[in-house]
Amino acid sequence: MRRFLLLILFVSAVCVASRAQDNALLPDKPAANPQVPTVTFQFEFPGANPSHYALSVDSAGRAAYKSTGPQDESAAYATPGQQGSADPYLTKFTISPATTEQIFAVAKRLNYFDGKFDYTKTRVANTGAKTLIYGDTSRHFETTFNWSQNQDAMEAARIFQNLSATLEFDRRLREQMRHQKLALDAELKQVEDAAKHNNVTELRLLAPTLQKIVSDPSMLHIVRKRAQDLLAMTQP
């Protein structure tokens, strides 16, 4: 009986710790020394869509994403007299072990972002401020760059930017399902094009939304067919 009670207490403690870590994933304000190693990417580019976003991933694959800026289209769908929500978009999810391993492998190659990687020898086009942050119980490093000659730094930015693209596609698809179904076909075409050119990561995150489109008889046949083809692409 005592062993059973101890087991219950242990499981409860693990669950509480897990929930605490999940709640601690605040990509716009990452903890300096989190209990679980965490990599955060923050992007700032006024006028872009979105103009600011942040994404945190811990070594267990738990992730959180927050974006703000002109990407919020709800105002466009609001009826006269109503004001669209300008609240930031925030979502928490889990990424695959393969992508998690890829993120932490590139962080290790970059000495966990302990260094300067921004190219400053000549002027280059502004593609947005990209900040990489690493934190664990004993280390905290961060670095910011616009463009870098270091291929690992650019690879890290690419992974996170592709994740953002996937999540923003999901946000827009769900908004259009509620407010502007006729826009879905064009949006799904953009998803297809992004997938074809490897500009999205973790396409499987779209699966629940795509399944809702496929299962909705009120959707146009071409939209449901396009969503079905994309849904097949999300399978392992």
GIHU-V660713 format. One record per residue. N is the residue number from 1. RES is the residue in one small letter. PHI is phi in degrees with one decimal (NA if undefined). BURIAL is 1 if it has 16 or more other C-alpha atoms within 10 Angstrom, else 0. Layout:
N_RES_PHI_BURIAL + N_RES_PHI_BURIAL
This chain:
1_m_NA_0 + 2_r_-64.6_0 + 3_r_-62.6_0 + 4_f_-63.8_0 + 5_l_-64.4_0 + 6_l_-63.7_0 + 7_l_-64.1_0 + 8_i_-60.6_0 + 9_l_-62.9_0 + 10_f_-65.4_0 + 11_v_-62.6_0 + 12_s_-62.3_0 + 13_a_-64.4_0 + 14_v_-63.7_0 + 15_c_-64.1_0 + 16_v_-62.8_0 + 17_a_-62.6_0 + 18_s_-64.5_0 + 19_r_-65.1_0 + 20_a_-63.6_0 + 21_q_-65.7_1 + 22_d_-61.4_1 + 23_n_-67.0_0 + 24_a_-77.2_1 + 25_l_-76.6_1 + 26_l_-115.8_1 + 27_p_-60.8_1 + 28_d_-81.7_1 + 29_k_-139.6_0 + 30_p_-66.4_1 + 31_a_-64.2_1 + 32_a_-66.8_1 + 33_n_-132.5_0 + 34_p_-68.5_1 + 35_q_-67.7_1 + 36_v_-113.3_1 + 37_p_-49.7_1 + 38_t_-137.0_1 + 39_v_-113.2_1 + 40_t_-124.4_1 + 41_f_-122.1_1 + 42_q_-122.3_1 + 43_f_-126.6_1 + 44_e_-135.6_1 + 45_f_-153.2_1 + 46_p_-53.4_0 + 47_g_94.9_0 + 48_a_-78.1_0 + 49_n_-133.5_0 + 50_p_-81.5_1 + 51_s_-81.8_1 + 52_h_-149.4_1 + 53_y_-151.2_1 + 54_a_-142.4_1 + 55_l_-141.4_1 + 56_s_-116.0_1 + 57_v_-133.7_1 + 58_d_-100.0_1 + 59_s_-68.2_1 + 60_a_-90.6_0 + 61_g_92.0_1 + 62_r_-73.5_1 + 63_a_-142.1_1 + 64_a_-141.4_1 + 65_y_-134.7_1 + 66_k_-139.7_1 + 67_s_-131.8_1 + 68_t_-141.0_1 + 69_g_123.3_1 + 70_p_-70.6_0 + 71_q_-69.7_1 + 72_d_-72.1_1 + 73_e_-94.5_1 + 74_s_-61.1_1 + 75_a_-63.9_0 + 76_a_-67.9_0 + 77_y_-92.6_0 + 78_a_-70.1_0 + 79_t_-77.4_0 + 80_p_-52.8_0 + 81_g_91.1_0 + 82_q_-105.7_0 + 83_q_-113.8_0 + 84_g_-66.0_0 + 85_s_-71.2_0 + 86_a_-107.2_0 + 87_d_-65.5_0 + 88_p_-62.3_0 + 89_y_-89.5_1 + 90_l_-130.9_1 + 91_t_-144.7_0 + 92_k_-121.5_1 + 93_f_-158.7_0 + 94_t_-125.4_0 + 95_i_-103.6_1 + 96_s_-70.7_0 + 97_p_-57.5_0 + 98_a_-64.6_0 + 99_t_-69.6_0 + 100_t_-59.8_1 + 101_e_-62.2_0 + 102_q_-62.4_0 + 103_i_-63.2_1 + 104_f_-74.9_1 + 105_a_-68.2_0 + 106_v_-70.1_1 + 107_a_-62.8_1 + 108_k_-64.8_0 + 109_r_-63.5_0 + 110_l_-92.9_1 + 111_n_54.1_0 + 112_y_56.4_1 + 113_f_71.0_1 + 114_d_-87.0_1 + 115_g_164.0_0 + 116_k_-109.2_0 + 117_f_-122.5_1 + 118_d_-72.9_1 + 119_y_-83.9_0 + 120_t_-127.0_0 + 121_k_-67.4_0 + 122_t_-138.3_0 + 123_r_-71.6_0 + 124_v_-128.9_0 + 125_a_-60.1_0 + 126_n_-77.9_0 + 127_t_-116.0_0 + 128_g_102.0_1 + 129_a_-79.2_1 + 130_k_-114.3_1 + 131_t_-115.9_1 + 132_l_-108.5_1 + 133_i_-128.8_1 + 134_y_-121.7_1 + 135_g_-146.6_1 + 136_d_-143.4_1 + 137_t_-65.9_0 + 138_s_-125.9_0 + 139_r_-134.2_0 + 140_h_-152.1_1 + 141_f_-134.6_1 + 142_e_-150.7_1 + 143_t_-146.1_1 + 144_t_-126.0_1 + 145_f_-151.6_1 + 146_n_-94.4_1 + 147_w_-144.1_1 + 148_s_-135.4_0 + 149_q_-76.3_0 + 150_n_-75.2_0 + 151_q_-65.0_0 + 152_d_-68.2_1 + 153_a_-63.3_1 + 154_m_-68.2_1 + 155_e_-66.2_0 + 156_a_-60.6_1 + 157_a_-62.8_1 + 158_r_-61.0_0 + 159_i_-58.7_1 + 160_f_-71.3_1 + 161_q_-65.8_1 + 162_n_-69.0_1 + 163_l_-63.9_1 + 164_s_-60.1_1 + 165_a_-58.8_1 + 166_t_-60.8_1 + 167_l_-67.7_1 + 168_e_-71.3_1 + 169_f_-60.0_1 + 170_d_-63.4_1 + 171_r_-61.0_1 + 172_r_-67.4_1 + 173_l_-60.6_1 + 174_r_-68.3_1 + 175_e_-63.7_1 + 176_q_-68.8_1 + 177_m_-60.3_1 + 178_r_-85.4_0 + 179_h_-122.1_0 + 180_q_-151.6_0 + 181_k_-62.1_1 + 182_l_-70.2_0 + 183_a_-87.7_0 + 184_l_-64.5_1 + 185_d_-61.7_1 + 186_a_-63.8_0 + 187_e_-67.3_1 + 188_l_-65.4_1 + 189_k_-62.6_0 + 190_q_-65.0_0 + 191_v_-62.6_1 + 192_e_-57.6_1 + 193_d_-65.1_0 + 194_a_-63.7_1 + 195_a_-66.4_1 + 196_k_-62.8_0 + 197_h_-101.1_0 + 198_n_55.9_0 + 199_n_-104.0_1 + 200_v_-132.3_1 + 201_t_-126.7_1 + 202_e_61.0_1 + 203_l_-57.1_1 + 204_r_-60.2_1 + 205_l_-64.4_1 + 206_l_-83.6_1 + 207_a_-53.5_1 + 208_p_-60.5_0 + 209_t_-68.7_1 + 210_l_-61.4_1 + 211_q_-63.9_0 + 212_k_-64.7_0 + 213_i_-65.5_1 + 214_v_-60.2_1 + 215_s_-85.5_0 + 216_d_-93.1_0 + 217_p_-66.6_0 + 218_s_-80.6_0 + 219_m_-78.1_1 + 220_l_-61.0_0 + 221_h_-58.6_0 + 222_i_-64.2_0 + 223_v_-68.5_1 + 224_r_-64.0_1 + 225_k_-66.5_0 + 226_r_-65.4_1 + 227_a_-64.9_1 + 228_q_-63.2_1 + 229_d_-64.7_0 + 230_l_-67.9_1 + 231_l_-60.4_1 + 232_a_-62.6_0 + 233_m_-70.8_0 + 234_t_-81.0_0 + 235_q_-75.0_0 + 236_p_-58.4_0
